Amino acid sequence: MLKQRIITAVILAPLVIAGIFFLPFPAFIAALAAITLIGFWEWTQFVEAKSRVAAMIVPVVSLAASLWFMPTDPQALSTLATSHHTMLMTGGVWWLIASALAITYPRSATWWSGISPLKYLFGLLTLIPFFWSVLMLRAVHYLDSPYHGAKLVLLVCLLVWAADTGAYFSGKRFGKHKMAPAVSPNKTVEGLVGGALLAVVVTWGGAALMDIPFHSAGSLLLIAVVTVVASVLGDLVESMFKRVSGIKDSSHILPGHGGVLDRIDSLTAALPVFALLYLWLV
C-alpha cells in the first residue's frame, strides 16, 4: 500500500502542477470540470441512488448551468462579477454549516442522513464552489502575468499539504484532545495547532518566494489560519459522509490513495475559503 501511494504521488504531483501552470485557460477549465465531475460521480455513493448514472443528471446540469450563466473568461474572473461574489459567499457559508455538522456528528446526522435531496445539495455546495474558486484564483492577473494565479493555486495546495504534515506529526507527539472522535478519532486539537503553525510558515515562505502579495502580515496570518481550519474540517466532512454511507474510500481510481474526493477533500474547503478571504473580504 505504501509503495502504491508513493508511486501514485510521484506520478500525479508533477502532472497536477504542470496542469495548473501550463494548460491554456480553456483547457484548464475543461480539466477542472472533469475532476469535479469525477468527484460528483464518487459523491453519488453518498445519496444511495438506485442508478448512479441517473444520479449524475443533477450535478452535470448544475455545473453546466453555472458555466452558462457565469462569465468564464480570465478578465471577467479576475474582476469578479456579482455572480462570482455570490458563489464565493455560498462556499464560505456552506463550510460553516458543514463544519457544524461534522463537529456535532452523530447528533446532526439524525435530520439529514436519510434525506437524499439534502445529500445531493451538500454535494453541489461542496464541489461547485470548489470548481469556481480554483478558476477565480487561476485568473488573477492572468492577462498581465499568466502564472500569477497558478502560483496562488499552488500556494493553497502547499498550505494544505503543510497543514496535513504538521497535524500528523504534532498529533502523534502531543495529541490528547479529540476534535470530532465520532468522525475521525485520530484528529486532535494539538494536531490542528501544529498543522496551523507549519502552514503559516510555509504560506509566508511560499508567498515570499513566489512574489505573492498580501495586504499585510496580519492578513496573511488570518487567511492561512482560517484556511487551515477549513481544510481540516473539509477532511472531517467527507469522512462523516463516508461513515454514514459505510464507505472506506470514495473509489479506487488512484492506487494507494482511494478516489478523487479522498485526495481533494481538504482542498474543497480550503480553496473556496482562501479565495473568499484573499479575493474579497481581507
PALOGU-677368 format. One record per residue: x, z, y of N, C-alpha, C, CB in turn; residue in three letters. Coordinates in steps of 0.02 Angstrom, whole numbers, plus 50000, padded with zeros to 5 digits. Each point is the difference from the previous one (the first is absolute). Glycine has a CB too. Layout:
! residues N
XZYXZYXZYXZYALA;...
This chain:
! residues 282
500415000049940499595000050060500435000050063499105006149937MET;501424998250064500445000350059500364993450010500155012349982LEU;500084984649962500354993650005499534994750029500735003149902LYS;498654996850075499514995350026499885001150074499464999649888GLN;500485006650132499885001650071500574997450043499355010249968ARG;501274990950009500584997950039500034992450005500625010349964ILE;499284986349980500034992650000499464997150046500455000249882ILE;498945002450112499464997650042500155001250074499195002249907THR;501065003750109500165001750070500554995550027499655011849979ALA;500864986949981500564995950021499764992850015500795007149932VAL;498744990550029499744993250011499494999950057500184997449879ILE;499395007650123499434999950046500215001550072499285003549906LEU;501155001450104500175002150068500284994350043500225011449955ALA;500284984850020500254994450041499474994750014501125002149951PRO;498434996750000499474995150011499535002250055500084996649880LEU;499745009950119499555002650052500334999650069499485007749916VAL;501154994350089500354999950064500084992850025500625010649968ILE;499554984949986500064992950019499344997350025500924998549916ALA;498535003350050499344997850021499825002550069499664999649882GLY;500505006750132499845003050065500384996350056499805011149945ILE;500824987250042500424997250053499974992450005500745009749984PHE;499194986849961500124992850001499404995649987501115002849963PHE;498334999950014499414995849991499724997950068499745005849891LEU;500094987850118499644998050061499355003950005500514988449995PRO;499255012650065499445004650009499394998149958500415002250115PHE;499384991449882499434998349957500135001749927499704990950080PRO;500915007949896500165001649931500025007549989500664989449991ALA;499555014350060500005007449996499295002649994501065000550069PHE;498484996649970499305002049995499734998749929499844997550123ILE;500324996649850499774998149934500285004849946499914988050038ALA;500735013549968500315004549950499705007050004501064993350007ALA;498845009150055499725006750009499275000149975500775002050099LEU;498864992649913499314999649975499995000249924499674993550101ALA;500815003249867500045000049927500135007149974500414988150001ALA;500055015450031500155006949980499385004450008501224998550033ILE;498445000550023499405004050014499464998749948500274999850122THR;499644993949859499494998349950500185002749931499724989750066LEU;500935010349918500205003249936499845007550003500924991549984ILE;499205011550074499815007050009499255001149990500965001450078GLY;498644994049949499285000449990499814999349926499834995450115PHE;500505000049851499874999049928500125006549962500324987850009TRP;500235015550008500145006449967499495005350020501224997049997GLU;498545002750065499515004950024499334999349963500554999850112TRP;499304994249862499364999149965499935004749940499994988150038THR;500575014449936499955004949946499685006550024501024995049948GLN;499075006750116499745006350026499244999850009501105001850057PHE;498614992249952499294999650014499594999349936500274994850110VAL;500065004749833499674999749934499474994649998500215012249986GLU;499984981850037499544994450000499944996949931500284997750120ALA;499144999349866499904996749935500454993949994498825004149996LYS;501294992550059500444994150001500505000850057499094992749951SER;501555007550033500515000650052500034993750043500655007849926ARG;499214986550043500004993850039499445000250052500464993649901VAL;498945008550079499455000650048500155005250053499214996549910ALA;501155008850070500175005350047500474997650054499845008349909ALA;500514986150080500464997450050499644996250056500864999249910MET;498514999250081499654996050050499995003650067499284995049910ILE;500555011450090499955003850063500675000450036499075006749950VAL;501484995350018500645000250036500254993250022500275010149936PRO;499644984750023500234993350020499624997650062500284997349880VAL;499065003650119499594997950058500185004250061499074996649923VAL;501055009850068500175004450057500664998150031499355009249946SER;501164989550012500654998150026499954993250035500575006549909LEU;499074988850060499924993350031499645000550066499984994849886ALA;499505009550117499635000850062500445002950055498955001649934ALA;501475003250049500455002950050500494994750027499895011349944SER;500344984350011500454994750021499644994850043500685001849896LEU;498684997350092499614995250038499855002550071499504995949893TRP;500335010550112499775002750064500565002950044498935002449944PHE;501644999350025500545003050039500574995150010499695011349955MET;500604988350106500554995450012500605001649955499624998650119PRO;500704996149854500575001049955500644996850026499205000449906THR;500784996350151500624997150026500445005550028499414989150025ASP;501255010149972500465005350021499895002450072500814995349921PRO;499035000150124499915002050070499405004750007500504989250038GLN;498945009149930499415004350004500125006749966499274989850003ALA;501085010049941500145006249964500475004650040499844993949892LEU;500615003150144500485004150038499695003050063500924992949957SER;498535004150068499685002850060499415004549982500354989950063THR;499405009649875499475004349972499344999550038500905007649962LEU;498654988550008499324999550026499615006349983500034987549989ALA;499365013150037499585005849986499885000749925499444998650112THR;500494995849853499885000149928500605003149963499264989950010SER;501345008750015500605002949970500025007650011500624989250017HIS;499225012850044499985007250014499495003549955500344997750119HIS;499094999149873499475002849957500245000749928499134994950075THR;501235000149901500265000249932500505005849992499834987649989MET;500625013250059500485005549997499655006850001500854992750057LEU;498665008049987499645006350004499615001449936499924998650125MET;499794996149846499645000849937500475002649946499234990750032THR;501375006449965500495002449951500205007250012500424988549989GLY;499695013450074500195006850015499465005149982500714995650091GLY;498665002749926499455004649985499915000549924499444997050109VAL;500614997349856499925000349928500515004649968499564988450002TRP;501075011450020500505004249968499925007350016500784990550005TRP;498905011150051499825007050012499475002249948500264998750124LEU;499254997049865499475001649952500285000349929499154994650074ILE;501255000449908500284999649932500455006049986499954987650005ALA;500435014550045500435005849992499605006349985500844994850077SER;498605005949959499565005849988499714999749930499725000450123ALA;500114993649853499734999349932500525002249949499264990650039LEU;501375007249971500535001649951500165007550001500474988450014ALA;499575014550044500195007150005499465004549971500674997450102ILE;498695000549905499455004249976499764997949930499655001850118THR;500704993549850499824998149931500125005949954500294987850023TYR;499305013549926499454995849975499325001350033500614999749893PRO;499355005150152499365001550031499714993950036500355011850013ARG;500094984450021499764994250038499724994549955500855002750087SER;499404996949851499804994549955499285000449979501164999649961ALA;498535006350048499315000849976499504995550037500295011849970THR;499894986250091499524996050038500184992650003499775010050067TRP;500814987849907500174992950002500204997049933500355001950116TRP;499875002149836500304997249939499524995749959500745009949998SER;498604991450007499534996149961499654994550039499845010049934GLY;500404988650126499674995050044500464994050009499355009250060ILE;500544985549903500444994150002500054996850069499714998149882SER;499735001250156500064997050067500485003850045498844995849988PRO;501175010950007500465003950040500724998549980499145009050013LEU;500994990449922500684998649977500214992950020499845008049905LYS;499684987350096500144993450029500235000850072499154994649925TYR;500465009250114500165001050071500685003250008498785001150025LEU;501395003849934500655003250004500564995049990499495010849959PHE;500414984549993500514994949988500094995550060499735000449879GLY;499714997550152500044995750059500365003650057498934994349965LEU;500915012150045500315003950053500745001449987498895005150023LEU;501314994749915500705001149982500414993750010499655008749919THR;500104985650057500424994049995499944995250059499895001249879LEU;499534998350153499944995250055500375002550063498894996349954ILE;501065010050067500425002350055500754999649984499085007550035PRO;501104993749902500704999149979500224992850013499875009049911PHE;499744986250067500164992950009500114998450074499324997249898PHE;500215004950144500044998350071500555003850037498794997549996TRP;501355008649984500535003850033500684996849987499325010549990SER;500794986949949500634996549986500054993850044499995004249881VAL;499474991950124500024994050042500145001750073499204994549922LEU;500485010850103500105001950070500725002150014498805003550005MET;501485000349950500695002150009500484994049994499725011349954LEU;500144984349998500444994149990499984995450061499805000749876ARG;499654999350161499914995450056500305002650065498974996049946ALA;501265010350056500265002850062500594995950026499635011549964VAL;500314985950098500534995950032500204994049957500415010350057HIS;499124987149903500184994749953500254993750035499145004549922TYR;500564993750134500204993850033500695000750033498804997450019LEU;501365008450007500655001150033500555002049951499385003350103ASP;500435000649847500495002649952499675000249931500595006950090SER;499454987749872499624999349937500125005549949500034988050020PRO;500555015349984500165005149950499845007150023500894992549959TYR;498895008350103499885006850025499445003449960500374996350115HIS;499085000249876499455002949962500195001349927499214994250077GLY;501205001449895500225001149932500405006549994500034987549982ALA;500375013950069500385006250000499545006150005500964994050053LYS;498495005349984499515005550004499695001449931499764996850120LEU;500044997849845499705000949934500515003149953499254990150019VAL;501385007649984500525002849957500125007350018500534988749989LEU;499445013250075500105006950020499485004649968500504996150108LEU;498875001649890499485004149969500155000849925499154996150086VAL;501064998449882500185000449929500565005049989499644988049984CYS;500885011850058500565004649994499775007250010500794991150040LEU;498775009850009499725006750014499655002849938499874996950121LEU;499714998949848499625002349941500475001349941499014993450039VAL;501485002249951500475001149945500405006450011500084987649982TRP;500135013650080500375006150016499565006149989500704993850083ALA;498675005849937499545005649990499915001549926499404997050106ALA;500534997849853499935001049927500625003349971499254990049994ASP;501335007650027500635002749973500105007250022500504988550002THR;499405012950063500085006850025499515004849969500424995350105GLY;498965002349885499495004349970500175001649927499144995150078ALA;501135000049887500165001149929500545005449992499704988049976TYR;500845011350061500565004649992499855006950030500784990350001PHE;498915009950058499855006650029499445003449961500364995850113SER;499185000349860499475002949959500285003149936499214991750047GLY;501265004849921500305002649939500405006450014500054988449953LYS;500285011850104500445005650016499625006050029500924991850019ARG;498605006850026499695005550037499245000549988500894998650085PHE;498814996549881499284999649996499665006049968500154988049996GLY;499395015150040499615005749975499264999450016501015007250013LYS;498834990050045499314999950023499714993049989500255008950086HIS;499274990649869499704993749981499564997350057500035003449878LYS;500014990050134499594996950051499284998849975501034994650048MET;498925002149896499344998449971500085000149924499644992950100ALA;500405013149870500165000549929499504996649954500545010650027PRO;498844988749994499504996749957500124992449997499185009050029ALA;501184988350020500134992850003500704998449974499224998950097VAL;501285004649930500704998749982500385006750000499954988150048SER;500125015049894500305006749997500725000350024499255002149906PRO;501104992250096500715000150018500134999750075500224994649892ASN;499285003850148500104999550072499935006850033499574988149999LYS;500945013750040500015006650032500094999450075500465004949895THR;499365000450141500105000250072500744999650017498955006950013VAL;501474996449946500724999850012500274992949992500105012049960GLU;499634984449990500194993149991499814995750060499895001549877GLY;499514999750149499784996450059500465001250060498825000749958LEU;501385005550052500455001650056500674996649991499425011150014VAL;500854989249924500644996749987499964992550009500285009249921GLY;499174987950057499904992850009499944998150073499444999649890GLY;500215004550148499924998650072500675000450036498845004649995ALA;501575000349988500655000750033500444993949987499925012549989LEU;500124985449947500414994249984499724993750032500345005449892LEU;498994993950109499694994150029500134999650075499125000549912ALA;500885005150123500155000050072500714997550012499195009550018VAL;501284993049942500704997950006500074992549987500395011549965VAL;499294986149982500044992949983499664995750053500025003049878VAL;499414999350148499664996250052500424999750063498905003549952THR;501405002050066500435000350060500594995249991499675012050021TRP;500674988549921500584995749988499804992749994500575009549943GLY;498874989250021499784993149992499804996850065499625002949886GLY;500035000950157499804997350065500614998450043498945006649993ALA;501564997750003500624998850039500374993849974500085012350024ALA;500004987349910500374994449970499654993350011500465008049915LEU;498874992150081499634993750005499744998750071499685001449881MET;500515002950166499814999250070499244999750008501084994050021ASP;498585011049951499275000550005499845005450051499834996249880ILE;499865002050176499885005050053499405004449986500504992150081PRO;499555014249938499445004750002499955002550072500155003549877PHE;499264998750142499915002350069500455005850017498824996249995HIS;501305008249956500425005850011500195002949932499445002550112SER;501035002349890500195003449938499415003849972501185001050041ALA;498405001750004499415003749978499504995549964500175007850094GLY;499744986149932499534995449967500264997949932499624995950112SER;501045003049882500294998449935499885005649950500884993050056LEU;499245013249966499905005749956499275000649979500955005950056LEU;498594993449992499295000549984499784994649951499805005050113LEU;500394988749902499794994549957500295000749930499944992650101ILE;500705009349894500315000749934499665005549959501094996150049ALA;498795009749982499715005649963499294998549978500725007950064VAL;498874989449981499314998449983499974994649946499635003250117VAL;500824991949888500014994749950500215002749932500274991650090THR;500215013049909500205003149936499415003649968501185001350044VAL;498475002749996499435003749973499484995149972500205009450083VAL;499684985149954499524995049977500234996849935499674997850119ALA;500995000849875500244996749939499925004549939500824993650070SER;499315012949939499925004749944499275000449980501005006650039VAL;498564993750011499295000549986499734993549971499885008350093LEU;500414986049927499814993749969500144999949926500224994350108GLY;500345008449873500175000649929499505004649965501224998250026ASP;498615007350006499515004749970499314996749992500635009650052LEU;499184986449997499334997049998499954995249940499905001050125VAL;500624994849865499964995549942500025004049935500574991050067GLU;499835014349931500015004349940499315003049987501225002650022SER;498434999150031499335002849993499534994949968500195007450100MET;499824986449925499564994949972500184998549928499864995050114PHE;500785004849870500204998849930499795005849955500984993250040LYS;499075012849985499805005849960499254999949986500945006750051ARG;498664991749999499284999649990499824994649950499825004050117VAL;500564990449884499854994449955500355000649933499854993050100SER;500575012149891500365000849937500534994849988498995005249956GLY;501354992750098500504994649997500685002950018499144991350030ILE;501375006849931500685002450015500354995550051500075004849884LYS;499934988750103500294995150046499464995050020501145001349947ASP;498914996050114499504995350023500024993549962500075005250112SER;500534993049861500074994349955500705000249971499164992950065SER;501055001949901500684999749972500364993750023499625006649900HIS;500204991150160500284993850026500745000650017498874997150043ILE;501355009049974500695001250018500325004549946499744998850125LEU;500654998549831500285003949944500365006350025500134989449935PRO;499675016350037500315006350018499725003250062501004995949947GLY;498605000450091499725002650063499255000350001500994995550056HIS;498675001549896499284999850000499744993950037499985012449994GLY;499534988750050499694994550036500204999750073499075000749921GLY;500644994450113500134999250072499785006250039499874987549988VAL;499535015049995499765006050035500465005949990498834995849987LEU;501475004749953500475005549987500624999650045499595000449882ASP;500594993550138500604999050041499845000550075500474992949910ARG;498925005350109499854999850072499535005650022500164987749996ILE;499695017149959499525005250018500205003750063499715001349880ASP;500935000650125500235003550061499984995450061500735007349929SER;499444986350061500024995350055499314998350026501044995349952LEU;498455004950004499324998450024499775005050052499744995049890THR;500535011050109499845005050051500524999950056499455007149914ALA;501194992350068500545000550050499984994450051500695005749915ALA;499204988250062500034994250046499435000150051500554993549910LEU;498815007650071499485000450051500115005750050499224995049918PRO;501005010850057500115005850044500584998650047499555007849912VAL;501014989650062500574998250043499794994950052500795002449905PHE;498864992350074499794994850047499545002750053500124991649910ALA;499415012650071499545003050048500385004050053499115000749910LEU;501375003250069500375004250046500504995950041499875009749922LEU;500514985950046500534996350033499734994750047500745002149901TYR;498734994350078499764994450038499475001850052500254993049902LEU;499455012850091499435001450044500005007050030499374992149931TRP;500695013050029499865006850025500595003550031499145000649914LEU;501464998250062500585003950024500454995650044499975007249895VAL;
